[in-house]
């Protein structure tokens, strides 16, 4: 039976959860995720645990914030004047907004989450929503394809 190797393309059913049980990612058996092992689609330690596994195997892995989306950084919290927002866009806590920022002379559009709104300012968080969280993955291996140009001989070692 073929086992997963680096650069194999695989189909997986994957569920990602936070420590509180909240699901942040889910691709079930009816809508599998197709990845190339080693491409960085999943965190490196999760992809590394897939090596040597076979169809039907279930892999569980817990990822630290450093390997996931990084720690929550206080310097990514910014107060923006409420006047910056157009009349038709009334920011509310929890709202996801896009903001233009300039870094190294290049303008980027980045997402931010509105945390607080008062009379004159809006507190926004530019951290990734999953930053600072441990992430748990459960991966069910559904299919394995060899890298392009190679053949898998099922039933042979």
ZAVEX-685248 format. One record per residue (C-alpha): residue number from 1; residue in three letters; x, y, z. Coordinates in nm, 2 decimals. Layout:
+-----+-----+--------+--------+--------+
!   i !  aa !     xx !     yy !     zz !
+-----+-----+--------+--------+--------+
! NUM ! ALA !      X !      Y !      Z !
...
+-----+-----+--------+--------+--------+
END
This chain:
+-----+-----+--------+--------+--------+
!   i !  aa !     xx !     yy !     zz !
+-----+-----+--------+--------+--------+
!   1 ! UNK !   0.00 !   0.00 !   0.00 !
!   2 ! UNK !   0.13 !   0.34 !  -0.09 !
!   3 ! UNK !   0.20 !   0.58 !   0.20 !
!   4 ! UNK !   0.21 !   0.95 !   0.17 !
!   5 ! UNK !   0.54 !   1.11 !   0.07 !
!   6 ! UNK !   0.65 !   1.47 !   0.02 !
!   7 ! UNK !   0.49 !   1.63 !  -0.29 !
!   8 ! UNK !   0.21 !   1.37 !  -0.31 !
!   9 ! UNK !  -0.13 !   1.52 !  -0.38 !
!  10 ! UNK !  -0.38 !   1.41 !  -0.13 !
!  11 ! UNK !  -0.75 !   1.45 !  -0.06 !
!  12 ! UNK !  -0.84 !   1.50 !   0.30 !
!  13 ! UNK !  -1.14 !   1.57 !   0.52 !
!  14 ! UNK !  -1.00 !   1.82 !   0.78 !
!  15 ! UNK !  -1.15 !   1.99 !   1.08 !
!  16 ! UNK !  -0.97 !   2.27 !   1.26 !
!  17 ! UNK !  -1.08 !   2.37 !   1.61 !
!  18 ! UNK !  -0.98 !   2.62 !   1.88 !
!  19 ! UNK !  -0.93 !   2.51 !   2.25 !
!  20 ! UNK !  -1.29 !   2.63 !   2.32 !
!  21 ! UNK !  -1.42 !   2.39 !   2.06 !
!  22 ! UNK !  -1.50 !   2.66 !   1.80 !
!  23 ! UNK !  -1.45 !   2.53 !   1.44 !
!  24 ! UNK !  -1.24 !   2.76 !   1.23 !
!  25 ! UNK !  -1.19 !   2.52 !   0.93 !
!  26 ! UNK !  -1.40 !   2.23 !   0.80 !
!  27 ! UNK !  -1.38 !   2.03 !   0.48 !
!  28 ! UNK !  -1.59 !   1.71 !   0.51 !
!  29 ! UNK !  -1.58 !   1.39 !   0.31 !
!  30 ! UNK !  -1.83 !   1.54 !   0.06 !
!  31 ! UNK !  -1.60 !   1.84 !   0.00 !
!  32 ! UNK !  -1.24 !   1.72 !   0.06 !
!  33 ! UNK !  -0.95 !   1.96 !   0.06 !
!  34 ! UNK !  -0.69 !   1.87 !  -0.20 !
!  35 ! UNK !  -0.33 !   1.96 !  -0.10 !
!  36 ! UNK !   0.02 !   1.89 !  -0.21 !
!  37 ! UNK !   0.21 !   1.76 !   0.09 !
!  38 ! UNK !   0.49 !   2.00 !   0.18 !
!  39 ! UNK !   0.33 !   2.30 !   0.00 !
!  40 ! UNK !   0.24 !   2.48 !   0.32 !
!  41 ! UNK !  -0.13 !   2.46 !   0.28 !
!  42 ! UNK !  -0.15 !   2.33 !   0.64 !
!  43 ! UNK !   0.10 !   2.42 !   0.92 !
!  44 ! UNK !   0.44 !   2.24 !   0.87 !
!  45 ! UNK !   0.40 !   2.01 !   1.17 !
!  46 ! UNK !   0.06 !   1.89 !   1.05 !
!  47 ! UNK !   0.19 !   1.82 !   0.70 !
!  48 ! UNK !   0.49 !   1.64 !   0.85 !
!  49 ! UNK !   0.26 !   1.40 !   1.04 !
!  50 ! UNK !   0.10 !   1.30 !   0.72 !
!  51 ! UNK !   0.42 !   1.15 !   0.58 !
!  52 ! UNK !   0.41 !   0.77 !   0.60 !
!  53 ! UNK !   0.03 !   0.76 !   0.65 !
!  54 ! UNK !  -0.22 !   0.57 !   0.43 !
!  55 ! UNK !  -0.57 !   0.61 !   0.30 !
!  56 ! UNK !  -0.82 !   0.59 !   0.59 !
!  57 ! UNK !  -0.56 !   0.70 !   0.85 !
!  58 ! UNK !  -0.67 !   0.98 !   1.09 !
!  59 ! UNK !  -0.40 !   1.23 !   1.20 !
!  60 ! UNK !  -0.45 !   1.46 !   1.49 !
!  61 ! UNK !  -0.22 !   1.76 !   1.56 !
!  62 ! UNK !  -0.21 !   2.06 !   1.79 !
!  63 ! UNK !  -0.03 !   2.37 !   1.66 !
!  64 ! UNK !   0.11 !   2.65 !   1.88 !
!  65 ! UNK !   0.03 !   3.01 !   1.80 !
!  66 ! UNK !   0.39 !   3.06 !   1.68 !
!  67 ! UNK !   0.34 !   2.80 !   1.41 !
!  68 ! UNK !  -0.02 !   2.89 !   1.34 !
!  69 ! UNK !  -0.10 !   3.26 !   1.28 !
!  70 ! UNK !   0.15 !   3.40 !   1.53 !
!  71 ! UNK !   0.10 !   3.57 !   1.87 !
!  72 ! UNK !  -0.15 !   3.85 !   1.92 !
!  73 ! UNK !   0.05 !   4.17 !   1.90 !
!  74 ! UNK !  -0.07 !   4.48 !   2.09 !
!  75 ! UNK !   0.10 !   4.71 !   1.83 !
!  76 ! UNK !  -0.15 !   4.58 !   1.58 !
!  77 ! UNK !  -0.44 !   4.75 !   1.77 !
!  78 ! UNK !  -0.50 !   5.10 !   1.63 !
!  79 ! UNK !  -0.74 !   5.38 !   1.71 !
!  80 ! UNK !  -0.87 !   5.54 !   1.39 !
!  81 ! UNK !  -1.07 !   5.87 !   1.39 !
!  82 ! UNK !  -1.44 !   5.79 !   1.34 !
!  83 ! UNK !  -1.44 !   6.06 !   1.07 !
!  84 ! UNK !  -1.22 !   5.83 !   0.86 !
!  85 ! UNK !  -1.53 !   5.62 !   0.79 !
!  86 ! UNK !  -1.79 !   5.73 !   0.54 !
!  87 ! UNK !  -2.14 !   5.82 !   0.66 !
!  88 ! UNK !  -2.29 !   5.50 !   0.51 !
!  89 ! UNK !  -2.04 !   5.28 !   0.68 !
!  90 ! UNK !  -2.11 !   5.28 !   1.05 !
!  91 ! UNK !  -1.85 !   5.06 !   1.22 !
!  92 ! UNK !  -1.97 !   4.82 !   1.49 !
!  93 ! UNK !  -1.78 !   4.58 !   1.72 !
!  94 ! UNK !  -1.71 !   4.25 !   1.55 !
!  95 ! UNK !  -1.73 !   4.40 !   1.20 !
!  96 ! UNK !  -1.46 !   4.30 !   0.95 !
!  97 ! UNK !  -1.33 !   4.60 !   0.75 !
!  98 ! UNK !  -1.07 !   4.66 !   0.49 !
!  99 ! UNK !  -0.81 !   4.93 !   0.55 !
! 100 ! UNK !  -0.54 !   5.07 !   0.33 !
! 101 ! UNK !  -0.20 !   5.08 !   0.50 !
! 102 ! UNK !   0.14 !   5.17 !   0.36 !
! 103 ! UNK !   0.44 !   4.96 !   0.44 !
! 104 ! UNK !   0.78 !   5.01 !   0.29 !
! 105 ! UNK !   0.63 !   5.27 !   0.05 !
! 106 ! UNK !   0.38 !   5.02 !  -0.09 !
! 107 ! UNK !   0.00 !   5.05 !  -0.02 !
! 108 ! UNK !  -0.18 !   4.74 !   0.09 !
! 109 ! UNK !  -0.54 !   4.66 !   0.17 !
! 110 ! UNK !  -0.56 !   4.46 !   0.48 !
! 111 ! UNK !  -0.85 !   4.32 !   0.69 !
! 112 ! UNK !  -0.91 !   4.45 !   1.04 !
! 113 ! UNK !  -1.17 !   4.37 !   1.31 !
! 114 ! UNK !  -1.35 !   4.65 !   1.48 !
! 115 ! UNK !  -1.32 !   4.60 !   1.86 !
! 116 ! UNK !  -1.47 !   4.92 !   2.00 !
! 117 ! UNK !  -1.65 !   5.23 !   1.88 !
! 118 ! UNK !  -1.69 !   5.55 !   2.07 !
! 119 ! UNK !  -1.79 !   5.91 !   1.98 !
! 120 ! UNK !  -1.46 !   6.00 !   1.82 !
! 121 ! UNK !  -1.25 !   5.68 !   1.76 !
! 122 ! UNK !  -1.28 !   5.33 !   1.63 !
! 123 ! UNK !  -1.04 !   5.07 !   1.78 !
! 124 ! UNK !  -0.94 !   4.81 !   1.51 !
! 125 ! UNK !  -0.73 !   4.50 !   1.54 !
! 126 ! UNK !  -0.50 !   4.41 !   1.25 !
! 127 ! UNK !  -0.41 !   4.07 !   1.40 !
! 128 ! UNK !  -0.52 !   3.77 !   1.21 !
! 129 ! UNK !  -0.84 !   3.64 !   1.38 !
! 130 ! UNK !  -0.66 !   3.32 !   1.47 !
! 131 ! UNK !  -0.35 !   3.49 !   1.60 !
! 132 ! UNK !  -0.26 !   3.39 !   1.96 !
! 133 ! UNK !  -0.47 !   3.07 !   1.95 !
! 134 ! UNK !  -0.36 !   2.70 !   1.97 !
! 135 ! UNK !  -0.51 !   2.52 !   1.67 !
! 136 ! UNK !  -0.61 !   2.16 !   1.67 !
! 137 ! UNK !  -0.64 !   1.97 !   1.34 !
! 138 ! UNK !  -0.81 !   1.63 !   1.27 !
! 139 ! UNK !  -0.72 !   1.50 !   0.93 !
! 140 ! UNK !  -0.88 !   1.20 !   0.76 !
! 141 ! UNK !  -0.68 !   1.08 !   0.46 !
! 142 ! UNK !  -0.92 !   1.00 !   0.17 !
! 143 ! UNK !  -0.70 !   0.96 !  -0.14 !
! 144 ! UNK !  -0.34 !   0.98 !  -0.24 !
! 145 ! UNK !  -0.20 !   1.06 !  -0.58 !
! 146 ! UNK !   0.17 !   1.05 !  -0.66 !
! 147 ! UNK !   0.35 !   1.36 !  -0.78 !
! 148 ! UNK !   0.30 !   1.44 !  -1.15 !
! 149 ! UNK !   0.49 !   1.20 !  -1.38 !
! 150 ! UNK !   0.50 !   0.92 !  -1.12 !
! 151 ! UNK !   0.28 !   0.62 !  -1.07 !
! 152 ! UNK !   0.15 !   0.46 !  -0.75 !
! 153 ! UNK !   0.14 !   0.08 !  -0.76 !
! 154 ! UNK !  -0.14 !   0.01 !  -0.51 !
! 155 ! UNK !  -0.10 !  -0.32 !  -0.33 !
! 156 ! UNK !   0.28 !  -0.32 !  -0.38 !
! 157 ! UNK !   0.54 !  -0.20 !  -0.14 !
+-----+-----+--------+--------+--------+
END
